[in-house]
Amino acid sequence: MFPNWSMSFKHVEPGVLVQVAGFGDIEKDRFWRNLTSGGMPEALELLKGFAGRLRAQPNP
């Protein structure tokens, strides 16, 4: 389906990310409060669960 597609991850400091236009810190309650009322799209529900599990893990 996507024969030439690839993906990678890069470690960046949090201070760098806040400078990226459109960045939303999913670990902050403010992010979730700012969503429009009337329900959350299923993809964001999944993201919220993922963020919650990240908070529960100790930092290496």
N, C-alpha and C positions, 0 to 999 in steps of 0.2 A: 504494500500500500504506500509506504514512504521509504523507498529503497536507499535514499541518500541522507536520511534524517539521522541526526545524532544529538546527544544531550550530554552536558557535563555540569558540574557544580564547582563553584569557587568560594572559598571562605573569605568573607569580607567583614569588616568591623561594622557594628550597628550604626555608628556615626556616619558612615559612608552611605548606607542605605537610605537614611532619612533625606538625603539630598537628591534622591532619584524621584523625578516627577511621577506622581501616581502611586508611589509606594505606600502600602498600608501595613502597619505592624499588627499582624494577627494575634500577637501575644498580649496586646493591650485591650482592656475592656472598652476603651474609647472607640476602637475600630468597630466592635460589634454594636455598640450603642448608636453609632452613626448610620447604620443600615436603615433603610426606609421601613416603616412599620407595615404590617400586613403580611408578615411571614418572610422567611428567608429561603432563597433558592436552594435546592437540594445540594448543589455543589458547595455552597457556603456552609451548609450544615456539616458536610464532610470535612471541610477545611477547619471549622471550629473544633470538631472532635480531634483532628490531627494536632491542632495547636494546643489543646488541653493535654494531650499525651506528651507533647514536647515539654510543657511546663513541669510535668511530673517526673521527668528524667533528670538525674543529677548532671551538672556540667562536667565534662571531662577535664 
